[in-house]
Amino acid sequence: MDTKKMAIIATKGTLDWAYPPFILASTAAALGYETQIFFTFYGLQLVRKDLSGLKVSPLGNPGMPMKMPFGPKWFKDINWNMPNAIQAIIPGYETVATGLMKMTIANNGVATIPDLRSLCQEADVKFIACQMTVELFGFEHSDFIDGMEYGGAATFFEFAGETDICLFI
Amino acid sequence: MNFDKELDARGLNCPLPILRAKKALAEIPSGQVLKILSTDPGSVKDFAAFAKQTGNELLSTAEAGGEFTFFMKKK
């Protein structure tokens, strides 16, 4: 049987959207897929050496439950969602929301993004950064983790054209 | 059931139990059995799917008090 292949284009640069590409890629690798992720636009944030800038924002995100990851059950069950106009003027709102999200992630035994990213690399998932957006955003190759390759759309298609699964995230 | 290696994946959530199992299976020779403990309810379907796709044989799945036990034989 030929090796199955999967390609992902990762375009989002927030903590929540960092999960799908790394979860799917690491799992695909565990299932024996040859896997590549092409990081472009804001997805480049996911392959920077420093991941501390990855945040999650409840602003303009009505699908995100805002619940406290600590305290008694009745307190955890409260939904703290508030109007966008109010969220927007509270200083540090995003930072607090990100801190709470990280706590929730840890409480649920969900892996951290640095861990999932390392697991992908250990499993030989190939990471390709879009050279055009690297330049567009003023990044240097030294901003990114080791083992990256740099290329453009044609590089992506070379592999994607032969895949069984191809996702845009 | 007899087993050659045990993996405690309790408290871990998707996809960690599968990734840890894959790693543990890589450390035992073909034909040996890996015992896996998990608390992730999603792992029941996931281990069945993992076995089907990788050719490793899922010998048994059991649940007791919110804890799942799997025995998997390496291909």
gemmi code that builds the backbone of each chain (N, CA, C; Angstrom):
import gemmi

chains = {
    "A": [
        ("MET", (0.846, -1.200, 0.000), (0.000, 0.000, 0.000), (0.882, 1.250, 0.000)),
        ("ASP", (0.553, 2.189, -0.857), (1.296, 3.445, -0.887), (1.055, 4.207, 0.408)),
        ("THR", (2.046, 4.988, 0.807), (1.887, 5.831, 1.985), (0.841, 6.894, 1.702)),
        ("LYS", (-0.083, 7.073, 2.663), (-1.072, 8.150, 2.496), (-0.416, 9.479, 2.793)),
        ("LYS", (-0.979, 10.534, 2.244), (-0.387, 11.864, 2.427), (-1.449, 12.894, 2.800)),
        ("MET", (-1.032, 13.853, 3.609), (-1.934, 14.950, 3.959), (-1.183, 16.279, 3.911)),
        ("ALA", (-1.839, 17.280, 3.360), (-1.271, 18.629, 3.341), (-2.253, 19.581, 4.008)),
        ("ILE", (-1.702, 20.511, 4.786), (-2.534, 21.513, 5.458), (-1.974, 22.893, 5.141)),
        ("ILE", (-2.857, 23.834, 4.885), (-2.433, 25.233, 4.804), (-2.911, 25.879, 6.097)),
        ("ALA", (-1.986, 26.401, 6.888), (-2.331, 27.037, 8.156), (-2.251, 28.551, 7.977)),
        ("THR", (-3.393, 29.209, 8.142), (-3.441, 30.650, 7.858), (-3.793, 31.522, 9.056)),
        ("LYS", (-4.076, 30.875, 10.214), (-4.526, 31.662, 11.363), (-3.440, 31.741, 12.431)),
        ("GLY", (-3.344, 32.878, 13.095), (-2.264, 33.081, 14.054), (-2.717, 33.332, 15.471)),
        ("THR", (-3.788, 32.633, 15.901), (-4.231, 32.801, 17.285), (-4.115, 31.470, 18.027)),
        ("LEU", (-4.146, 31.549, 19.357), (-3.950, 30.354, 20.178), (-4.975, 29.262, 19.857)),
        ("ASP", (-6.237, 29.645, 19.709), (-7.269, 28.642, 19.432), (-7.070, 27.994, 18.057)),
        ("TRP", (-6.769, 28.815, 17.074), (-6.607, 28.278, 15.714), (-5.251, 27.628, 15.483)),
        ("ALA", (-4.402, 27.658, 16.485), (-3.125, 26.946, 16.370), (-3.351, 25.442, 16.540)),
        ("TYR", (-4.450, 25.091, 17.239), (-4.687, 23.679, 17.535), (-4.996, 22.792, 16.337)),
        ("PRO", (-5.994, 23.158, 15.498), (-6.354, 22.213, 14.435), (-5.187, 21.737, 13.557)),
        ("PRO", (-4.325, 22.633, 13.048), (-3.256, 22.111, 12.194), (-2.303, 21.164, 12.925)),
        ("PHE", (-1.928, 21.517, 14.167), (-0.962, 20.670, 14.876), (-1.588, 19.362, 15.366)),
        ("ILE", (-2.858, 19.405, 15.778), (-3.524, 18.164, 16.210), (-3.670, 17.218, 15.025)),
        ("LEU", (-4.157, 17.759, 13.907), (-4.384, 16.897, 12.743), (-3.072, 16.377, 12.168)),
        ("ALA", (-2.059, 17.242, 12.128), (-0.787, 16.809, 11.548), (-0.108, 15.750, 12.416)),
        ("SER", (-0.117, 15.945, 13.743), (0.548, 14.964, 14.607), (-0.198, 13.637, 14.582)),
        ("THR", (-1.540, 13.700, 14.533), (-2.320, 12.467, 14.483), (-2.122, 11.760, 13.145)),
        ("ALA", (-2.123, 12.536, 12.071), (-1.902, 11.938, 10.745), (-0.554, 11.228, 10.721)),
        ("ALA", (0.456, 11.870, 11.288), (1.784, 11.258, 11.309), (1.752, 9.950, 12.107)),
        ("ALA", (1.000, 9.963, 13.226), (0.899, 8.742, 14.040), (0.193, 7.626, 13.285)),
        ("LEU", (-0.675, 8.009, 12.369), (-1.407, 7.011, 11.580), (-0.627, 6.603, 10.330)),
        ("GLY", (0.557, 7.152, 10.190), (1.408, 6.741, 9.080), (1.335, 7.625, 7.846)),
        ("TYR", (0.656, 8.754, 7.953), (0.593, 9.677, 6.817), (1.907, 10.453, 6.685)),
        ("GLU", (2.316, 10.704, 5.461), (3.381, 11.663, 5.224), (2.680, 13.027, 5.227)),
        ("THR", (3.137, 13.946, 6.067), (2.365, 15.166, 6.304), (3.195, 16.435, 6.152)),
        ("GLN", (2.586, 17.424, 5.534), (3.217, 18.738, 5.406), (2.250, 19.817, 5.854)),
        ("ILE", (2.784, 20.853, 6.490), (1.968, 22.037, 6.777), (2.630, 23.239, 6.105)),
        ("PHE", (1.827, 23.969, 5.364), (2.295, 25.181, 4.699), (1.761, 26.362, 5.506)),
        ("PHE", (2.665, 27.121, 6.105), (2.272, 28.238, 6.965), (2.322, 29.534, 6.171)),
        ("THR", (1.191, 30.217, 6.119), (1.161, 31.452, 5.353), (0.356, 32.524, 6.082)),
        ("PHE", (0.567, 33.751, 5.727), (-0.064, 34.880, 6.402), (0.046, 34.719, 7.928)),
        ("TYR", (-1.053, 34.846, 8.670), (-0.948, 34.856, 10.137), (-0.529, 33.503, 10.682)),
        ("GLY", (-0.652, 32.463, 9.850), (-0.201, 31.131, 10.264), (1.290, 31.105, 10.569)),
        ("LEU", (2.025, 32.073, 10.047), (3.469, 32.149, 10.339), (3.740, 32.283, 11.834)),
        ("GLN", (2.773, 32.850, 12.558), (2.940, 32.998, 14.015), (3.162, 31.642, 14.694)),
        ("LEU", (2.643, 30.585, 14.081), (2.694, 29.256, 14.705), (4.065, 28.612, 14.626)),
        ("VAL", (4.935, 29.160, 13.784), (6.266, 28.553, 13.652), (7.373, 29.508, 14.111)),
        ("ARG", (6.981, 30.566, 14.827), (8.013, 31.436, 15.378), (8.669, 30.743, 16.564)),
        ("LYS", (9.931, 31.125, 16.805), (10.627, 30.542, 17.966), (9.861, 30.903, 19.234)),
        ("ASP", (9.412, 32.142, 19.300), (8.705, 32.636, 20.473), (7.195, 32.558, 20.242)),
        ("LEU", (6.550, 31.667, 21.005), (5.103, 31.483, 20.812), (4.288, 32.284, 21.827)),
        ("SER", (4.963, 33.131, 22.613), (4.245, 33.830, 23.672), (3.236, 34.845, 23.115)),
        ("GLY", (3.374, 35.183, 21.838), (2.441, 36.133, 21.238), (1.119, 35.509, 20.814)),
        ("LEU", (1.001, 34.187, 20.932), (-0.253, 33.537, 20.534), (-1.326, 33.821, 21.576)),
        ("LYS", (-2.389, 34.482, 21.140), (-3.465, 34.827, 22.061), (-4.805, 34.401, 21.493)),
        ("VAL", (-5.796, 34.411, 22.365), (-7.145, 34.117, 21.913), (-7.990, 35.331, 22.272)),
        ("SER", (-8.884, 35.720, 21.360), (-9.705, 36.883, 21.644), (-11.192, 36.569, 21.585)),
        ("PRO", (-11.896, 36.886, 22.677), (-13.353, 36.710, 22.678), (-14.030, 37.841, 21.884)),
        ("LEU", (-13.262, 38.886, 21.572), (-13.835, 40.042, 20.866), (-14.207, 39.652, 19.435)),
        ("GLY", (-15.459, 39.887, 19.099), (-15.929, 39.531, 17.761), (-15.994, 38.035, 17.546)),
        ("ASN", (-16.039, 37.279, 18.650), (-16.062, 35.813, 18.545), (-17.215, 35.263, 19.374)),
        ("PRO", (-18.447, 35.368, 18.834), (-19.626, 34.986, 19.620), (-19.684, 33.491, 19.941)),
        ("GLY", (-18.854, 32.696, 19.270), (-18.879, 31.247, 19.525), (-18.043, 30.839, 20.714)),
        ("MET", (-17.310, 31.775, 21.295), (-16.400, 31.392, 22.372), (-17.035, 31.526, 23.748)),
        ("PRO", (-17.224, 30.388, 24.452), (-17.765, 30.483, 25.806), (-16.727, 31.139, 26.704)),
        ("MET", (-17.166, 32.019, 27.571), (-16.249, 32.680, 28.515), (-16.549, 32.151, 29.906)),
        ("LYS", (-15.796, 31.113, 30.299), (-16.051, 30.524, 31.606), (-14.784, 30.462, 32.417)),
        ("MET", (-14.944, 30.546, 33.727), (-13.788, 30.532, 34.616), (-13.303, 29.097, 34.822)),
        ("PRO", (-11.979, 28.900, 34.749), (-11.450, 27.540, 34.903), (-11.204, 27.144, 36.354)),
        ("PHE", (-11.711, 27.928, 37.306), (-11.485, 27.590, 38.718), (-12.733, 27.920, 39.527)),
        ("GLY", (-12.736, 27.490, 40.773), (-13.866, 27.777, 41.655), (-14.885, 26.653, 41.659)),
        ("PRO", (-15.957, 26.831, 42.470), (-16.999, 25.795, 42.529), (-17.763, 25.689, 41.206)),
        ("LYS", (-18.489, 24.581, 41.047), (-19.129, 24.304, 39.767), (-20.089, 25.412, 39.328)),
        ("TRP", (-20.888, 25.943, 40.268), (-21.858, 26.980, 39.891), (-21.139, 28.193, 39.306)),
        ("PHE", (-19.932, 28.458, 39.829), (-19.149, 29.613, 39.369), (-18.558, 29.330, 37.986)),
        ("LYS", (-18.081, 28.083, 37.803), (-17.508, 27.703, 36.507), (-18.562, 27.705, 35.406)),
        ("ASP", (-19.813, 27.474, 35.802), (-20.884, 27.379, 34.812), (-21.372, 28.740, 34.305)),
        ("ILE", (-20.982, 29.799, 34.990), (-21.440, 31.131, 34.558), (-20.780, 31.502, 33.237)),
        ("ASN", (-21.557, 32.016, 32.319), (-21.002, 32.484, 31.052), (-20.811, 33.995, 31.141)),
        ("TRP", (-19.555, 34.420, 30.997), (-19.209, 35.826, 31.211), (-19.201, 36.648, 29.925)),
        ("ASN", (-19.818, 36.128, 28.891), (-19.821, 36.881, 27.635), (-20.420, 38.265, 27.829)),
        ("MET", (-19.818, 39.249, 27.167), (-20.332, 40.615, 27.264), (-20.258, 41.274, 25.893)),
        ("PRO", (-20.969, 42.376, 25.736), (-21.003, 43.015, 24.412), (-19.610, 43.407, 23.912)),
        ("ASN", (-19.410, 43.303, 22.612), (-18.126, 43.650, 21.999), (-17.653, 45.040, 22.395)),
        ("ALA", (-18.573, 45.998, 22.422), (-18.198, 47.382, 22.705), (-17.546, 47.506, 24.079)),
        ("ILE", (-17.993, 46.669, 25.021), (-17.415, 46.715, 26.364), (-16.064, 45.985, 26.382)),
        ("GLN", (-16.024, 44.791, 25.742), (-14.759, 44.037, 25.679), (-13.649, 44.907, 25.104)),
        ("ALA", (-14.015, 45.686, 24.085), (-13.017, 46.445, 23.336), (-12.331, 47.526, 24.149)),
        ("ILE", (-13.001, 48.022, 25.183), (-12.392, 49.140, 25.929), (-11.730, 48.716, 27.243)),
        ("ILE", (-11.798, 47.415, 27.561), (-11.148, 46.975, 28.802), (-9.676, 46.669, 28.498)),
        ("PRO", (-8.745, 47.406, 29.107), (-7.325, 47.140, 28.832), (-6.935, 45.743, 29.317)),
        ("GLY", (-6.157, 45.042, 28.505), (-5.661, 43.727, 28.910), (-6.686, 42.613, 28.846)),
        ("TYR", (-7.830, 42.880, 28.237), (-8.904, 41.870, 28.190), (-8.444, 40.592, 27.486)),
        ("GLU", (-7.736, 40.807, 26.373), (-7.249, 39.673, 25.585), (-6.231, 38.843, 26.378)),
        ("THR", (-5.362, 39.528, 27.078), (-4.329, 38.846, 27.864), (-4.968, 38.007, 28.963)),
        ("VAL", (-5.987, 38.577, 29.618), (-6.678, 37.837, 30.676), (-7.406, 36.634, 30.075)),
        ("ALA", (-8.104, 36.852, 28.961), (-8.832, 35.758, 28.310), (-7.864, 34.651, 27.897)),
        ("THR", (-6.675, 35.044, 27.416), (-5.677, 34.059, 27.001), (-5.167, 33.261, 28.201)),
        ("GLY", (-4.938, 33.954, 29.302), (-4.482, 33.277, 30.519), (-5.505, 32.270, 31.012)),
        ("LEU", (-6.776, 32.658, 30.973), (-7.848, 31.759, 31.415), (-7.959, 30.561, 30.469)),
        ("MET", (-7.796, 30.834, 29.183), (-7.864, 29.746, 28.195), (-6.742, 28.753, 28.425)),
        ("LYS", (-5.537, 29.244, 28.699), (-4.402, 28.344, 28.935), (-4.633, 27.492, 30.177)),
        ("MET", (-5.280, 28.096, 31.186), (-5.593, 27.358, 32.406), (-6.603, 26.253, 32.102)),
        ("THR", (-7.621, 26.598, 31.297), (-8.630, 25.615, 30.916), (-7.997, 24.465, 30.135)),
        ("ILE", (-7.084, 24.815, 29.251), (-6.390, 23.811, 28.439), (-5.634, 22.834, 29.339)),
        ("ALA", (-4.914, 23.397, 30.312), (-4.144, 22.553, 31.232), (-5.067, 21.685, 32.083)),
        ("ASN", (-6.178, 22.273, 32.559), (-7.124, 21.514, 33.394), (-7.728, 20.330, 32.657)),
        ("ASN", (-7.826, 20.442, 31.337), (-8.475, 19.392, 30.557), (-7.500, 18.382, 29.965)),
        ("GLY", (-6.247, 18.474, 30.352), (-5.271, 17.509, 29.830), (-5.028, 17.669, 28.343)),
        ("VAL", (-5.285, 18.887, 27.832), (-5.032, 19.160, 26.425), (-3.589, 19.637, 26.301)),
        ("ALA", (-2.906, 19.173, 25.285), (-1.492, 19.527, 25.106), (-1.327, 21.016, 24.843)),
        ("THR", (-0.149, 21.552, 25.171), (0.136, 22.938, 24.836), (0.580, 22.993, 23.373)),
        ("ILE", (0.524, 24.194, 22.798), (0.952, 24.344, 21.407), (2.444, 24.031, 21.226)),
        ("PRO", (3.324, 24.514, 22.116), (4.734, 24.134, 21.947), (4.935, 22.611, 21.957)),
        ("ASP", (4.185, 21.914, 22.835), (4.297, 20.451, 22.878), (3.822, 19.802, 21.590)),
        ("LEU", (2.638, 20.230, 21.117), (2.096, 19.626, 19.897), (3.006, 19.898, 18.705)),
        ("ARG", (3.583, 21.091, 18.694), (4.471, 21.439, 17.588), (5.723, 20.552, 17.617)),
        ("SER", (6.264, 20.332, 18.824), (7.433, 19.446, 18.934), (7.081, 18.024, 18.515)),
        ("LEU", (5.882, 17.579, 18.916), (5.465, 16.222, 18.548), (5.388, 16.082, 17.031)),
        ("CYS", (4.905, 17.128, 16.364), (4.845, 17.110, 14.900), (6.248, 16.989, 14.317)),
        ("GLN", (7.165, 17.769, 14.879), (8.537, 17.752, 14.346), (9.215, 16.407, 14.590)),
        ("GLU", (8.976, 15.848, 15.781), (9.554, 14.531, 16.077), (9.011, 13.474, 15.126)),
        ("ALA", (7.756, 13.669, 14.679), (7.116, 12.695, 13.792), (7.378, 13.014, 12.323)),
        ("ASP", (8.352, 13.893, 12.091), (8.758, 14.232, 10.711), (7.685, 14.913, 9.872)),
        ("VAL", (6.804, 15.661, 10.528), (5.885, 16.497, 9.749), (6.726, 17.623, 9.160)),
        ("LYS", (6.588, 17.833, 7.860), (7.398, 18.866, 7.222), (6.703, 20.221, 7.331)),
        ("PHE", (7.461, 21.225, 7.795), (6.928, 22.583, 7.937), (7.493, 23.448, 6.816)),
        ("ILE", (6.599, 24.082, 6.070), (7.055, 25.003, 5.030), (6.454, 26.377, 5.305)),
        ("ALA", (7.283, 27.403, 5.297), (6.791, 28.765, 5.487), (6.720, 29.448, 4.128)),
        ("CYS", (5.669, 30.214, 3.958), (5.482, 30.950, 2.715), (6.482, 32.118, 2.671)),
        ("GLN", (7.417, 32.028, 1.754), (8.478, 33.045, 1.680), (7.905, 34.433, 1.398)),
        ("MET", (6.868, 34.483, 0.574), (6.275, 35.778, 0.240), (5.743, 36.486, 1.484)),
        ("THR", (4.988, 35.753, 2.332), (4.442, 36.421, 3.523), (5.507, 36.665, 4.584)),
        ("VAL", (6.563, 35.833, 4.584), (7.681, 36.093, 5.502), (8.230, 37.485, 5.213)),
        ("GLU", (8.410, 37.785, 3.933), (8.940, 39.097, 3.538), (7.902, 40.199, 3.732)),
        ("LEU", (6.663, 39.889, 3.377), (5.583, 40.870, 3.493), (5.460, 41.408, 4.914)),
        ("PHE", (5.602, 40.512, 5.893), (5.447, 40.914, 7.281), (6.764, 41.326, 7.928)),
        ("GLY", (7.829, 41.332, 7.163), (9.104, 41.782, 7.693), (9.771, 40.818, 8.652)),
        ("PHE", (9.489, 39.518, 8.499), (10.167, 38.516, 9.341), (11.521, 38.150, 8.742)),
        ("GLU", (12.388, 37.596, 9.584), (13.657, 37.019, 9.129), (13.547, 35.512, 9.347)),
        ("HIS", (14.330, 34.755, 8.593), (14.315, 33.295, 8.804), (14.725, 32.956, 10.244)),
        ("SER", (15.523, 33.822, 10.848), (15.972, 33.555, 12.223), (14.841, 33.722, 13.249)),
        ("ASP", (13.693, 34.282, 12.824), (12.542, 34.386, 13.736), (11.855, 33.032, 13.908)),
        ("PHE", (12.140, 32.120, 12.974), (11.408, 30.853, 12.952), (12.250, 29.692, 13.484)),
        ("ILE", (11.540, 28.639, 13.895), (12.214, 27.462, 14.459), (13.090, 26.789, 13.409)),
        ("ASP", (14.039, 25.992, 13.891), (14.918, 25.256, 12.984), (14.117, 24.181, 12.264)),
        ("GLY", (14.603, 23.805, 11.116), (13.964, 22.720, 10.377), (12.892, 23.194, 9.417)),
        ("MET", (12.696, 24.515, 9.332), (11.703, 25.047, 8.394), (12.260, 25.024, 6.974)),
        ("GLU", (11.343, 24.887, 6.034), (11.719, 25.118, 4.644), (10.932, 26.327, 4.184)),
        ("TYR", (11.438, 26.989, 3.178), (10.767, 28.201, 2.696), (10.449, 28.029, 1.225)),
        ("GLY", (9.215, 28.390, 0.858), (8.832, 28.212, -0.539), (7.558, 28.954, -0.841)),
        ("GLY", (7.077, 28.783, -2.038), (5.876, 29.470, -2.467), (4.772, 28.507, -2.842)),
        ("ALA", (3.762, 29.049, -3.532), (2.583, 28.255, -3.881), (2.956, 27.016, -4.688)),
        ("ALA", (3.903, 27.162, -5.610), (4.272, 26.013, -6.443), (4.869, 24.893, -5.597)),
        ("THR", (5.624, 25.276, -4.556), (6.194, 24.283, -3.635), (5.075, 23.519, -2.940)),
        ("PHE", (4.046, 24.254, -2.533), (2.905, 23.616, -1.869), (2.223, 22.618, -2.806)),
        ("PHE", (1.974, 23.053, -4.043), (1.249, 22.181, -4.972), (2.013, 20.912, -5.326)),
        ("GLU", (3.326, 21.003, -5.311), (4.127, 19.836, -5.658), (3.757, 18.652, -4.769)),
        ("PHE", (3.577, 18.941, -3.479), (3.193, 17.880, -2.544), (1.671, 17.724, -2.492)),
        ("ALA", (0.947, 18.852, -2.420), (-0.513, 18.812, -2.241), (-1.212, 18.048, -3.367)),
        ("GLY", (-0.655, 18.142, -4.564), (-1.274, 17.474, -5.713), (-1.294, 15.965, -5.598)),
        ("GLU", (-0.465, 15.440, -4.703), (-0.401, 13.980, -4.553), (-1.048, 13.499, -3.263)),
        ("THR", (-1.730, 14.409, -2.541), (-2.239, 14.020, -1.228), (-3.618, 13.374, -1.279)),
        ("ASP", (-3.919, 12.658, -0.197), (-5.247, 12.056, -0.024), (-6.156, 13.040, 0.702)),
        ("ILE", (-5.553, 13.865, 1.569), (-6.323, 14.852, 2.327), (-5.596, 16.191, 2.227)),
        ("CYS", (-6.363, 17.229, 1.928), (-5.755, 18.549, 1.799), (-6.691, 19.562, 2.462)),
        ("LEU", (-6.197, 20.251, 3.490), (-7.059, 21.130, 4.280), (-6.560, 22.565, 4.316)),
        ("PHE", (-7.487, 23.473, 4.307), (-7.180, 24.900, 4.473), (-7.723, 25.320, 5.833)),
        ("ILE", (-6.818, 25.707, 6.715), (-7.262, 26.059, 8.077), (-6.903, 27.498, 8.384)),
    ],
    "B": [
        ("MET", (-5.307, -10.115, 31.118), (-4.576, -10.381, 29.877), (-3.098, -10.037, 30.044)),
        ("ASN", (-2.242, -10.845, 29.447), (-0.805, -10.564, 29.526), (-0.439, -9.389, 28.634)),
        ("PHE", (0.513, -8.621, 29.115), (0.992, -7.514, 28.280), (2.479, -7.306, 28.519)),
        ("ASP", (3.135, -6.636, 27.582), (4.584, -6.452, 27.647), (4.982, -5.049, 28.071)),
        ("LYS", (4.056, -4.102, 27.864), (4.367, -2.717, 28.205), (3.062, -2.026, 28.567)),
        ("GLU", (3.152, -1.059, 29.504), (1.937, -0.351, 29.895), (2.101, 1.153, 29.666)),
        ("LEU", (1.031, 1.753, 29.166), (1.043, 3.201, 28.944), (-0.086, 3.832, 29.756)),
        ("ASP", (0.285, 4.754, 30.629), (-0.729, 5.449, 31.420), (-1.042, 6.788, 30.751)),
        ("ALA", (-2.176, 6.836, 30.054), (-2.558, 8.074, 29.355), (-3.739, 8.731, 30.063)),
        ("ARG", (-3.916, 8.399, 31.349), (-5.044, 8.969, 32.090), (-4.856, 10.469, 32.280)),
        ("GLY", (-5.938, 11.199, 32.135), (-5.873, 12.654, 32.291), (-5.474, 13.381, 31.027)),
        ("LEU", (-5.048, 12.649, 30.030), (-4.654, 13.288, 28.769), (-5.824, 13.318, 27.801)),
        ("ASN", (-5.827, 14.343, 26.979), (-6.917, 14.491, 26.027), (-6.411, 14.402, 24.587)),
        ("CYS", (-7.345, 14.256, 23.674), (-7.060, 14.115, 22.244), (-6.087, 15.188, 21.765)),
        ("PRO", (-5.065, 14.881, 20.989), (-4.742, 13.559, 20.447), (-3.643, 12.846, 21.233)),
        ("LEU", (-3.362, 13.307, 22.480), (-2.197, 12.774, 23.195), (-2.218, 11.259, 23.445)),
        ("PRO", (-3.380, 10.667, 23.839), (-3.341, 9.211, 24.050), (-2.871, 8.443, 22.802)),
        ("ILE", (-3.335, 8.877, 21.642), (-2.942, 8.207, 20.396), (-1.445, 8.423, 20.116)),
        ("LEU", (-0.992, 9.651, 20.315), (0.419, 9.950, 20.025), (1.346, 9.181, 20.971)),
        ("ARG", (0.945, 9.099, 22.250), (1.770, 8.367, 23.220), (1.754, 6.869, 22.905)),
        ("ALA", (0.582, 6.370, 22.471), (0.477, 4.947, 22.139), (1.364, 4.612, 20.947)),
        ("LYS", (1.349, 5.501, 19.971), (2.178, 5.299, 18.783), (3.655, 5.192, 19.187)),
        ("LYS", (4.067, 6.078, 20.105), (5.442, 6.106, 20.560), (5.779, 4.825, 21.350)),
        ("ALA", (4.833, 4.428, 22.213), (5.059, 3.233, 23.025), (5.138, 1.984, 22.152)),
        ("LEU", (4.313, 1.929, 21.120), (4.335, 0.774, 20.213), (5.668, 0.692, 19.462)),
        ("ALA", (6.245, 1.874, 19.222), (7.523, 1.893, 18.504), (8.650, 1.312, 19.356)),
        ("GLU", (8.406, 1.237, 20.672), (9.458, 0.760, 21.574), (9.369, -0.738, 21.872)),
        ("ILE", (8.345, -1.424, 21.319), (8.252, -2.872, 21.546), (8.318, -3.610, 20.206)),
        ("PRO", (8.800, -4.855, 20.240), (8.875, -5.614, 18.982), (7.499, -6.100, 18.512)),
        ("SER", (7.432, -6.429, 17.261), (6.210, -6.936, 16.638), (5.674, -8.148, 17.399)),
        ("GLY", (4.345, -8.184, 17.592), (3.726, -9.321, 18.269), (3.526, -9.108, 19.763)),
        ("GLN", (4.240, -8.128, 20.329), (4.067, -7.853, 21.761), (2.817, -7.001, 22.008)),
        ("VAL", (2.349, -7.020, 23.268), (1.085, -6.355, 23.603), (1.308, -5.120, 24.491)),
        ("LEU", (0.643, -4.033, 24.106), (0.695, -2.791, 24.869), (-0.640, -2.605, 25.592)),
        ("LYS", (-0.554, -2.351, 26.899), (-1.764, -2.055, 27.668), (-1.856, -0.533, 27.800)),
        ("ILE", (-3.016, 0.034, 27.509), (-3.178, 1.483, 27.570), (-4.315, 1.844, 28.516)),
        ("LEU", (-4.036, 2.767, 29.437), (-5.083, 3.281, 30.326), (-5.419, 4.700, 29.901)),
        ("SER", (-6.709, 5.009, 29.834), (-7.119, 6.333, 29.391), (-8.386, 6.773, 30.106)),
        ("THR", (-8.564, 8.087, 30.212), (-9.814, 8.603, 30.773), (-10.563, 9.430, 29.728)),
        ("ASP", (-10.018, 9.520, 28.538), (-10.642, 10.302, 27.469), (-11.727, 9.455, 26.782)),
        ("PRO", (-13.013, 9.854, 26.938), (-14.103, 9.053, 26.344), (-13.960, 8.931, 24.824)),
        ("GLY", (-13.337, 9.928, 24.211), (-13.140, 9.883, 22.760), (-12.124, 8.840, 22.338)),
        ("SER", (-11.320, 8.377, 23.305), (-10.253, 7.436, 22.943), (-10.791, 6.070, 22.525)),
        ("VAL", (-12.049, 5.753, 22.916), (-12.610, 4.450, 22.546), (-12.709, 4.324, 21.034)),
        ("LYS", (-13.333, 5.303, 20.418), (-13.445, 5.292, 18.955), (-12.079, 5.534, 18.313)),
        ("ASP", (-11.282, 6.392, 18.956), (-9.976, 6.736, 18.379), (-9.026, 5.535, 18.315)),
        ("PHE", (-9.008, 4.725, 19.366), (-8.106, 3.568, 19.334), (-8.576, 2.522, 18.319)),
        ("ALA", (-9.905, 2.402, 18.174), (-10.423, 1.485, 17.162), (-9.991, 1.963, 15.766)),
        ("ALA", (-10.115, 3.280, 15.556), (-9.735, 3.850, 14.253), (-8.230, 3.772, 14.031)),
        ("PHE", (-7.481, 3.967, 15.103), (-6.013, 3.894, 15.023), (-5.592, 2.477, 14.614)),
        ("ALA", (-6.222, 1.484, 15.262), (-5.887, 0.081, 14.976), (-6.209, -0.257, 13.523)),
        ("LYS", (-7.375, 0.183, 13.084), (-7.818, -0.123, 11.725), (-6.860, 0.461, 10.693)),
        ("GLN", (-6.383, 1.661, 10.962), (-5.550, 2.345, 9.973), (-4.077, 1.972, 10.033)),
        ("THR", (-3.621, 1.493, 11.195), (-2.194, 1.190, 11.308), (-1.904, -0.309, 11.214)),
        ("GLY", (-2.972, -1.133, 11.332), (-2.762, -2.573, 11.243), (-2.396, -3.218, 12.568)),
        ("ASN", (-2.222, -2.405, 13.615), (-2.019, -2.980, 14.944), (-3.370, -3.512, 15.417)),
        ("GLU", (-3.331, -4.624, 16.161), (-4.600, -5.268, 16.504), (-5.095, -4.851, 17.891)),
        ("LEU", (-6.328, -4.325, 17.932), (-6.937, -3.960, 19.211), (-7.578, -5.217, 19.780)),
        ("LEU", (-6.947, -5.791, 20.792), (-7.406, -7.078, 21.321), (-8.644, -6.922, 22.187)),
        ("SER", (-8.674, -5.822, 22.967), (-9.862, -5.618, 23.801), (-9.980, -4.173, 24.255)),
        ("THR", (-11.223, -3.789, 24.553), (-11.534, -2.463, 25.082), (-12.443, -2.677, 26.284)),
        ("ALA", (-12.114, -2.073, 27.414), (-12.975, -2.231, 28.589), (-13.121, -0.904, 29.299)),
        ("GLU", (-14.268, -0.717, 29.968), (-14.506, 0.517, 30.696), (-14.912, 0.180, 32.120)),
        ("ALA", (-14.358, 0.886, 33.071), (-14.771, 0.707, 34.463), (-14.587, 2.026, 35.189)),
        ("GLY", (-15.673, 2.570, 35.706), (-15.611, 3.802, 36.481), (-14.980, 4.975, 35.762)),
        ("GLY", (-15.331, 5.128, 34.491), (-14.825, 6.271, 33.727), (-13.382, 6.093, 33.258)),
        ("GLU", (-12.856, 4.882, 33.433), (-11.495, 4.615, 32.986), (-11.525, 3.525, 31.916)),
        ("PHE", (-10.756, 3.746, 30.870), (-10.761, 2.802, 29.759), (-9.437, 2.049, 29.702)),
        ("THR", (-9.542, 0.754, 29.408), (-8.344, -0.076, 29.276), (-8.343, -0.733, 27.901)),
        ("PHE", (-7.256, -0.555, 27.214), (-7.119, -1.149, 25.879), (-5.898, -2.075, 25.874)),
        ("PHE", (-6.027, -3.156, 25.112), (-4.863, -4.018, 24.860), (-4.632, -4.014, 23.358)),
        ("MET", (-3.439, -3.627, 22.966), (-3.150, -3.556, 21.543), (-1.898, -4.338, 21.205)),
        ("LYS", (-2.042, -5.194, 20.184), (-0.922, -6.038, 19.765), (-0.226, -5.382, 18.587)),
        ("LYS", (1.067, -5.235, 18.697), (1.804, -4.567, 17.626), (1.892, -5.433, 16.372)),
        ("LYS", (1.681, -4.785, 15.244), (1.721, -5.479, 13.961), (3.130, -6.011, 13.714)),
    ],
}
model = gemmi.Model(1)
for chain_id, residues in chains.items():
    chain = gemmi.Chain(chain_id)
    for i, (resn, *xyz) in enumerate(residues, 1):
        res = gemmi.Residue()
        res.name, res.seqid = resn, gemmi.SeqId(i, " ")
        for name, pos in zip(("N", "CA", "C"), xyz):
            atom = gemmi.Atom()
            atom.name, atom.element = name, gemmi.Element(name[0])
            atom.pos, atom.b_iso = gemmi.Position(*pos), 0.0
            res.add_atom(atom)
        chain.add_residue(res)
    model.add_chain(chain)
structure = gemmi.Structure()
structure.add_model(model)
structure.setup_entities()
